[in-house]
Amino acid sequence: MLLQGLRESWDLESIFKGGSRSEELLAAIGRIETQLADLNQKVESFQFSEEALQEVVEGVQQSAALINECVSFVGCLTAQDVNDKQALNLRGKLESLNAVYATVLVLLDNKMADIPDEEWNRVIQKPYFAAIAFPLSERRNLASQKLSYEQEALMNDLAVDGYHSWSTLYDTVVGKIGIEVEKDGNKETLSVGQAENRMTSPDRDERESVFAKYTEAWEEQADFCAEALNHIAGFRNSVYKHRKWENVLKEPLDINRMSEETLKAMWQAIEENKELFVTYLNRKASLLGVKKLSWADVDAPLTNVDSKMSYDEGASFIVEQFQSFSPKMAEFSKRAFEKQWIEAEDRSGKRPGGFCTGFPVKNETRIFMTYSGTPSNVSTLAHELGHAFHSYVMDDMPFLATDYAMNVAETASTFAELVVSDAAVKKAKSKEEKISLLEDKAQRSVAFFMNIHARFLFETRFYEERKQGLVPVERLKEIMIEAQKEAFCDSLGSYHPYFWASKLHFYITDVPFYNFPYTFGYLFSASIYAIAKQEGTSFEEKYIALLRDTASMTVEELAMKHLNEDVTKAEFWKKGIDVAIEDVKEFLELTQD
């Protein structure tokens, strides 16, 4: 399937015309204010009955959908242009409204918790509530583990100009970082995202030079980043202390609807199977002519094979591969490309990273990334399209039934990524190209099993130390390097002491511990992919059914229902790891002397 003449910038006008000056957007924000005032009044005067509960829940879903629509739009504006000050102002306004919404929900949660179990169980089985029974019961149960309504409401209000503002300020500072580099006598200033792309250069001198400048830039911002990180963690720890939550993982585990037993089983399986990945890293070092890889070498290409694809070529390749597993996913992705739902242009002024965001009122999605044509870029694009497809198959469901957690959110995205990267290896035109593509897949496994493991180790240890007081820059560096050495089995020659500053995931306040869900999604989807390879397109309907259930049960229930698997056992996770091991084995065979 050949796609031609695609534009690499997205169309936001179909959502709200006029960008950050949009009158339509301002009108929508005005409607949110009106809806929230009305909803608050209804919740405050709520007296339990089936009809009253239905009316309030309907108001919650309508308000949530419109808030998400506006937040997503403003998020797109600030991502495409970090200097859009009007968009930043709007983000502040929406954060305030989100706090109001959260406070109304806290009150509703408490009122639902007061409903007798017998009455609750009777009503929740009625037709209107059937599809949203799980998330509503979940909210009701969690309410009993939190503080009083007045205390939780106060925390939500204070978080706007405290907790969340540190994250906003971090994004603003990072967006303004300029990294000066020189190549062939020419000087240029790169954004953080552009510098990160340069560190995949085949030229080791360039990688090391850019990484050195990149590190200097973060060293200059280290004091600020430490302040932001400490205050974000301090706020969370204070909340947990008052709620009497001793385990810093309780909230992220609750959010991801998984047990600590499942999390431990996953990391256990990974730790027991790192040996071959260390062998891969050592082989890569040998092929690069160094004793041990530096941090800047981990994602470096091994060959000079030009595997780059233009945007049109990358899009066509992705759609073609999706077709073999899911014609519906292929058709959806073709539509996303043709309707300009993707911002991929490689230019300065954009924030780093990539994301997919949904517009639940319009039933559309938008994807953000910086595309330079590398195999990694193609995989990232497929990854984000997987997210978009996940949202698409839930378009007809009530809003509360679509609020899936981050760990299962990574299922569809990583599945899509595996489909495309596997196909690229099989279609390689030469041994060198095959080595290059296998190496790219192995890199991703190392990212999930080692890099993200390091993030998890760092964050859990940092949060424990933060309970005793502020953690200074030097100690943050020490914890980070210790975590990296442990996660990489001390297989590298140098590490990244400022990774805690440069990784924006540590500064996201909406979702704590923005790390282990990626590894969960990767391994969970690897198991699904193994099944899909056996069944082909006949697996499509089973796959869609699984995706539609992702916000309606725990991950343990989801795996048992759709895969007949127990995710609390390390044996399940080993199946996903085996998929990655096969790639590494093939890579080692092809690169043997």
Protein Blocks (a to p, Z undefined) as FASTA:
>chain_A
ZZehiafbdcfklmpghijmlfklmmmmmmmmmmmmmmmmmmmmpccdfklmmmmmmmmm
mmmmmmmmmmmmmmmmmmmomklmklmmmmmmmmmmmmmmmmmmmmmmmmmmmpcfklmm
mmmmpmklmmmmmmmmmmmmmmmmmccfklmmmmmmmmmmmmmmmmmmmmmmmmmpccdd
deehiacdddfklmmmmmmcfblklmmmmmmmmmmmmmmmmmmmmmmmmmmmmmmmmmmm
mnopablklmmmmmnopafklmmmmmmmmmmmmmmmmmmmmmmmmmnopabdcfklmmpc
fbfcdfbdcfklmmmmmmmmmmmmommlmmmmmmmmmnopacfbdcehiaedjdddddfk
nopaddddddehiaklmmmmmmmmmmmmmmmmmmmpcfklmmccfklmmmmmmmmmmmmm
mmmmmmpcbfklmmmmmmmmmmmmmmmmmmmmmmmmmmmmmmmmmmnoccdfklmmmmmm
mmmmmmnoopafbdcfklmmmmmklmpmkbghilklmmmmmmmmmmmmmmmmmnmmmlmm
mmmmmmmmmmnccfklmmmmmnopafkbfklmmmmmmmmmmmmmmmmmmmpZZ
